[in-house]
Amino acid sequence: MIKGCPGAIAFKEARPDYIDCPHCGEEMEVWSDEPLARCPHCNLWVSRDRGASCIDWCQSAVECIGLEAYERLQRVRPPEDEPVVEPSLSV
């Protein structure tokens, strides 16, 4: 992995964010390196809008953050192909 890219720090040094589940309203934890998380209260998948980032355009993205992280961040559907609830983030 490449060191020093400031754009990839959220993926390399994951941190928890706390959002309200858009379905049940309960607070839930979503890590900065996760595109999807399951609400522990209502069990629905929640998709976080990560917005545009360097992994969308940088030619070195796979090398920079690693293949496993890159592929995980590119997924936009839950593993079981269940419905995903889109939150309105107020972080």
PyMOL commands that place a pseudoatom at each C-alpha (Angstrom):
pseudoatom trace, name=CA, resn=MET, resi=1, chain=A, elem=C, hetatm=0, pos=[0.000, 0.000, 0.000]
pseudoatom trace, name=CA, resn=ILE, resi=2, chain=A, elem=C, hetatm=0, pos=[1.122, 3.522, -0.764]
pseudoatom trace, name=CA, resn=LYS, resi=3, chain=A, elem=C, hetatm=0, pos=[1.633, 5.836, 2.205]
pseudoatom trace, name=CA, resn=GLY, resi=4, chain=A, elem=C, hetatm=0, pos=[0.942, 9.537, 2.295]
pseudoatom trace, name=CA, resn=CYS, resi=5, chain=A, elem=C, hetatm=0, pos=[-2.180, 10.066, 0.169]
pseudoatom trace, name=CA, resn=PRO, resi=6, chain=A, elem=C, hetatm=0, pos=[-4.391, 12.479, 2.121]
pseudoatom trace, name=CA, resn=GLY, resi=7, chain=A, elem=C, hetatm=0, pos=[-7.492, 11.539, 0.134]
pseudoatom trace, name=CA, resn=ALA, resi=8, chain=A, elem=C, hetatm=0, pos=[-7.448, 7.948, 1.325]
pseudoatom trace, name=CA, resn=ILE, resi=9, chain=A, elem=C, hetatm=0, pos=[-7.025, 8.602, 5.042]
pseudoatom trace, name=CA, resn=ALA, resi=10, chain=A, elem=C, hetatm=0, pos=[-10.718, 7.895, 5.795]
pseudoatom trace, name=CA, resn=PHE, resi=11, chain=A, elem=C, hetatm=0, pos=[-10.299, 4.456, 4.234]
pseudoatom trace, name=CA, resn=LYS, resi=12, chain=A, elem=C, hetatm=0, pos=[-6.915, 3.641, 5.767]
pseudoatom trace, name=CA, resn=GLU, resi=13, chain=A, elem=C, hetatm=0, pos=[-7.695, 4.950, 9.252]
pseudoatom trace, name=CA, resn=ALA, resi=14, chain=A, elem=C, hetatm=0, pos=[-11.328, 3.974, 9.681]
pseudoatom trace, name=CA, resn=ARG, resi=15, chain=A, elem=C, hetatm=0, pos=[-13.365, 5.740, 12.331]
pseudoatom trace, name=CA, resn=PRO, resi=16, chain=A, elem=C, hetatm=0, pos=[-16.923, 5.262, 13.553]
pseudoatom trace, name=CA, resn=ASP, resi=17, chain=A, elem=C, hetatm=0, pos=[-19.674, 7.691, 12.613]
pseudoatom trace, name=CA, resn=TYR, resi=18, chain=A, elem=C, hetatm=0, pos=[-22.998, 7.699, 14.385]
pseudoatom trace, name=CA, resn=ILE, resi=19, chain=A, elem=C, hetatm=0, pos=[-26.157, 8.281, 12.395]
pseudoatom trace, name=CA, resn=ASP, resi=20, chain=A, elem=C, hetatm=0, pos=[-29.858, 7.857, 13.018]
pseudoatom trace, name=CA, resn=CYS, resi=21, chain=A, elem=C, hetatm=0, pos=[-31.280, 4.877, 11.151]
pseudoatom trace, name=CA, resn=PRO, resi=22, chain=A, elem=C, hetatm=0, pos=[-33.632, 6.279, 8.511]
pseudoatom trace, name=CA, resn=HIS, resi=23, chain=A, elem=C, hetatm=0, pos=[-36.074, 3.424, 9.112]
pseudoatom trace, name=CA, resn=CYS, resi=24, chain=A, elem=C, hetatm=0, pos=[-36.380, 3.133, 12.899]
pseudoatom trace, name=CA, resn=GLY, resi=25, chain=A, elem=C, hetatm=0, pos=[-34.723, 6.384, 14.018]
pseudoatom trace, name=CA, resn=GLU, resi=26, chain=A, elem=C, hetatm=0, pos=[-32.351, 4.699, 16.475]
pseudoatom trace, name=CA, resn=GLU, resi=27, chain=A, elem=C, hetatm=0, pos=[-28.706, 5.729, 16.589]
pseudoatom trace, name=CA, resn=MET, resi=28, chain=A, elem=C, hetatm=0, pos=[-26.372, 3.312, 14.838]
pseudoatom trace, name=CA, resn=GLU, resi=29, chain=A, elem=C, hetatm=0, pos=[-22.664, 3.061, 14.135]
pseudoatom trace, name=CA, resn=VAL, resi=30, chain=A, elem=C, hetatm=0, pos=[-21.251, 3.129, 10.598]
pseudoatom trace, name=CA, resn=TRP, resi=31, chain=A, elem=C, hetatm=0, pos=[-17.509, 2.983, 10.034]
pseudoatom trace, name=CA, resn=SER, resi=32, chain=A, elem=C, hetatm=0, pos=[-15.918, 5.385, 7.543]
pseudoatom trace, name=CA, resn=ASP, resi=33, chain=A, elem=C, hetatm=0, pos=[-14.628, 2.443, 5.473]
pseudoatom trace, name=CA, resn=GLU, resi=34, chain=A, elem=C, hetatm=0, pos=[-18.048, 0.738, 5.190]
pseudoatom trace, name=CA, resn=PRO, resi=35, chain=A, elem=C, hetatm=0, pos=[-20.433, 1.548, 2.351]
pseudoatom trace, name=CA, resn=LEU, resi=36, chain=A, elem=C, hetatm=0, pos=[-23.200, -0.456, 4.083]
pseudoatom trace, name=CA, resn=ALA, resi=37, chain=A, elem=C, hetatm=0, pos=[-24.120, -1.278, 7.649]
pseudoatom trace, name=CA, resn=ARG, resi=38, chain=A, elem=C, hetatm=0, pos=[-26.940, -3.231, 9.245]
pseudoatom trace, name=CA, resn=CYS, resi=39, chain=A, elem=C, hetatm=0, pos=[-28.940, -1.390, 11.896]
pseudoatom trace, name=CA, resn=PRO, resi=40, chain=A, elem=C, hetatm=0, pos=[-28.706, -3.402, 15.125]
pseudoatom trace, name=CA, resn=HIS, resi=41, chain=A, elem=C, hetatm=0, pos=[-32.179, -2.228, 16.155]
pseudoatom trace, name=CA, resn=CYS, resi=42, chain=A, elem=C, hetatm=0, pos=[-34.369, -2.925, 13.098]
pseudoatom trace, name=CA, resn=ASN, resi=43, chain=A, elem=C, hetatm=0, pos=[-31.951, -5.201, 11.172]
pseudoatom trace, name=CA, resn=LEU, resi=44, chain=A, elem=C, hetatm=0, pos=[-32.285, -3.259, 7.886]
pseudoatom trace, name=CA, resn=TRP, resi=45, chain=A, elem=C, hetatm=0, pos=[-29.291, -2.373, 5.724]
pseudoatom trace, name=CA, resn=VAL, resi=46, chain=A, elem=C, hetatm=0, pos=[-28.367, 1.306, 5.599]
pseudoatom trace, name=CA, resn=SER, resi=47, chain=A, elem=C, hetatm=0, pos=[-26.253, 2.750, 2.807]
pseudoatom trace, name=CA, resn=ARG, resi=48, chain=A, elem=C, hetatm=0, pos=[-24.077, 5.749, 3.565]
pseudoatom trace, name=CA, resn=ASP, resi=49, chain=A, elem=C, hetatm=0, pos=[-23.488, 8.310, 0.876]
pseudoatom trace, name=CA, resn=ARG, resi=50, chain=A, elem=C, hetatm=0, pos=[-19.723, 8.533, 0.773]
pseudoatom trace, name=CA, resn=GLY, resi=51, chain=A, elem=C, hetatm=0, pos=[-19.760, 11.053, -2.064]
pseudoatom trace, name=CA, resn=ALA, resi=52, chain=A, elem=C, hetatm=0, pos=[-16.989, 11.346, -4.596]
pseudoatom trace, name=CA, resn=SER, resi=53, chain=A, elem=C, hetatm=0, pos=[-13.544, 10.372, -3.398]
pseudoatom trace, name=CA, resn=CYS, resi=54, chain=A, elem=C, hetatm=0, pos=[-10.107, 9.649, -4.768]
pseudoatom trace, name=CA, resn=ILE, resi=55, chain=A, elem=C, hetatm=0, pos=[-10.924, 5.947, -5.109]
pseudoatom trace, name=CA, resn=ASP, resi=56, chain=A, elem=C, hetatm=0, pos=[-13.357, 6.878, -7.900]
pseudoatom trace, name=CA, resn=TRP, resi=57, chain=A, elem=C, hetatm=0, pos=[-10.751, 8.469, -10.145]
pseudoatom trace, name=CA, resn=CYS, resi=58, chain=A, elem=C, hetatm=0, pos=[-7.207, 7.785, -8.927]
pseudoatom trace, name=CA, resn=GLN, resi=59, chain=A, elem=C, hetatm=0, pos=[-5.231, 5.263, -10.994]
pseudoatom trace, name=CA, resn=SER, resi=60, chain=A, elem=C, hetatm=0, pos=[-3.403, 4.159, -7.838]
pseudoatom trace, name=CA, resn=ALA, resi=61, chain=A, elem=C, hetatm=0, pos=[-6.522, 3.592, -5.698]
pseudoatom trace, name=CA, resn=VAL, resi=62, chain=A, elem=C, hetatm=0, pos=[-6.242, -0.207, -5.598]
pseudoatom trace, name=CA, resn=GLU, resi=63, chain=A, elem=C, hetatm=0, pos=[-2.558, -0.063, -4.711]
pseudoatom trace, name=CA, resn=CYS, resi=64, chain=A, elem=C, hetatm=0, pos=[-3.133, 2.753, -2.220]
pseudoatom trace, name=CA, resn=ILE, resi=65, chain=A, elem=C, hetatm=0, pos=[-5.912, 1.241, -0.093]
pseudoatom trace, name=CA, resn=GLY, resi=66, chain=A, elem=C, hetatm=0, pos=[-5.555, -2.420, -1.068]
pseudoatom trace, name=CA, resn=LEU, resi=67, chain=A, elem=C, hetatm=0, pos=[-7.699, -4.621, -3.308]
pseudoatom trace, name=CA, resn=GLU, resi=68, chain=A, elem=C, hetatm=0, pos=[-9.965, -5.945, -0.532]
pseudoatom trace, name=CA, resn=ALA, resi=69, chain=A, elem=C, hetatm=0, pos=[-10.840, -2.450, 0.755]
pseudoatom trace, name=CA, resn=TYR, resi=70, chain=A, elem=C, hetatm=0, pos=[-11.272, -1.144, -2.790]
pseudoatom trace, name=CA, resn=GLU, resi=71, chain=A, elem=C, hetatm=0, pos=[-13.706, -3.914, -3.739]
pseudoatom trace, name=CA, resn=ARG, resi=72, chain=A, elem=C, hetatm=0, pos=[-15.632, -3.553, -0.468]
pseudoatom trace, name=CA, resn=LEU, resi=73, chain=A, elem=C, hetatm=0, pos=[-16.021, 0.204, -1.000]
pseudoatom trace, name=CA, resn=GLN, resi=74, chain=A, elem=C, hetatm=0, pos=[-17.264, -0.310, -4.553]
pseudoatom trace, name=CA, resn=ARG, resi=75, chain=A, elem=C, hetatm=0, pos=[-20.172, -2.485, -3.368]
pseudoatom trace, name=CA, resn=VAL, resi=76, chain=A, elem=C, hetatm=0, pos=[-23.462, -0.691, -3.088]
pseudoatom trace, name=CA, resn=ARG, resi=77, chain=A, elem=C, hetatm=0, pos=[-25.765, -3.630, -2.330]
pseudoatom trace, name=CA, resn=PRO, resi=78, chain=A, elem=C, hetatm=0, pos=[-25.990, -5.666, 0.860]
pseudoatom trace, name=CA, resn=PRO, resi=79, chain=A, elem=C, hetatm=0, pos=[-24.651, -9.226, 0.773]
pseudoatom trace, name=CA, resn=GLU, resi=80, chain=A, elem=C, hetatm=0, pos=[-28.093, -10.860, 0.855]
pseudoatom trace, name=CA, resn=ASP, resi=81, chain=A, elem=C, hetatm=0, pos=[-29.500, -8.437, -1.756]
pseudoatom trace, name=CA, resn=GLU, resi=82, chain=A, elem=C, hetatm=0, pos=[-31.960, -7.103, 0.822]
pseudoatom trace, name=CA, resn=PRO, resi=83, chain=A, elem=C, hetatm=0, pos=[-33.487, -3.615, 0.653]
pseudoatom trace, name=CA, resn=VAL, resi=84, chain=A, elem=C, hetatm=0, pos=[-31.167, -0.742, 1.500]
pseudoatom trace, name=CA, resn=VAL, resi=85, chain=A, elem=C, hetatm=0, pos=[-32.453, 2.371, 3.257]
pseudoatom trace, name=CA, resn=GLU, resi=86, chain=A, elem=C, hetatm=0, pos=[-30.753, 5.625, 2.219]
pseudoatom trace, name=CA, resn=PRO, resi=87, chain=A, elem=C, hetatm=0, pos=[-30.169, 7.928, 5.208]
pseudoatom trace, name=CA, resn=SER, resi=88, chain=A, elem=C, hetatm=0, pos=[-30.013, 11.676, 5.227]
pseudoatom trace, name=CA, resn=LEU, resi=89, chain=A, elem=C, hetatm=0, pos=[-26.742, 12.095, 7.091]
pseudoatom trace, name=CA, resn=SER, resi=90, chain=A, elem=C, hetatm=0, pos=[-26.372, 14.856, 9.637]
pseudoatom trace, name=CA, resn=VAL, resi=91, chain=A, elem=C, hetatm=0, pos=[-22.937, 14.067, 10.974]
for i in range(1, 91): cmd.bond("trace and resi %d" % i, "trace and resi %d" % (i + 1))
show_as sticks, trace
zoom trace
